[in-house]
Amino acid sequence: MIDPMHESTGRRMNVANANSIPLEVRIELGRRVMIRQDAEELKPGQVIGMREKTGAAVQVYVDGVHFATGELVVREKKIGVRITGLIEPCKQAVA
């Protein structure tokens, strides 16, 4: 097992502790460009139309790195993401 050194202290890190570091997971359905006036006129209940159709793939990012693709699912009345593919590391560097 690898026993990495902590960059700032030079002490050995406990690998078990490294596995418990929280990572930000972001799910991206799509993006929309909107002019400022339209954004300022948004009201509660208003729907912002998207180009993506129902069932379109979503993108999964982990700490800002494109990690996977997935699809939205509903499970026990909550929205989730089923992972449908993982992004190869060499494609991450190019993207």
N, C-alpha and C positions, 0 to 999 in steps of 0.2 A: 504494500500500500504506500502511496506517495505521502510524504510528510512535508508539505510546503512551508516555506518560511514566510512570515508576515512581513510585508514590504516595509512598514514604518518602524517596527520594533526589532526586527531581526530574530524574533522568537518563533519557535515552531507553532504552527496553527494546529488545533485539534480538528481533524477532518470531519468528525461527527458534528462539530459546531458549524462548520462551513455548510453542511447540508441543511441547516436550519435558518440560513440567511433568507429573509423575505425578498422576493423578486416581484417587480410590477408586471402583470400580465394585462395586455391591452388587446381588445377585440375590435377590429375595424371592419365595419359593414360597407362603407363607401365614403366618398367625399363630395361636397357640393360647393361650388363657388356662388357667392351671393353678393350683390352690391350692398354697400353700406346702408342705403335708404331702406331696402327690403329687410335687412337685419334689424334695423331700428324699429320697424313696424311690426315685428313679430309679436304675437299675443298668445296667451295660454289657450290651448285647445287647437291651435293652428297646426296643420300638417305640412312638413317640409318634404316635397317630392324628391325622390332619388331615382337615379338611372337604373340601379340594380333591380332585378326582378325578384319576386319571392323565390326562395330556394337557391339564390346566388351564393357563391362561396364567400366566406368571411376570411380575413387575414388575422393571424394570431402573432403577436409580438411579445417577446419576453425581454424585459429591460431594454426595450428599444430595438431589439434584433428580430428580424422577420424569422419566425421559428416554425410556423405551420400554417396550413389552410384547414378550414373546417366548414361546417354547416350548422345553422341555428336549429336547435331542437327545443321542444317544450317537455319538461319532465316535472311531474308533481306541481303543475301550475307555475313553474319557474323556467325562464329562458336559460339555455345552456349552449355549449358548442361541442359538437362531435368532431374530433380531429379526423380529417380525411387524408392528410398527407403531411409529411415533414419536409422542411426545406433543407436541401443539402448544403453543408457548410461552404462549399466552393461557390454556390449560387448566392449565398448571403453576402459574400465579399463583393460580388459584381453588382448586386442590386442597390 
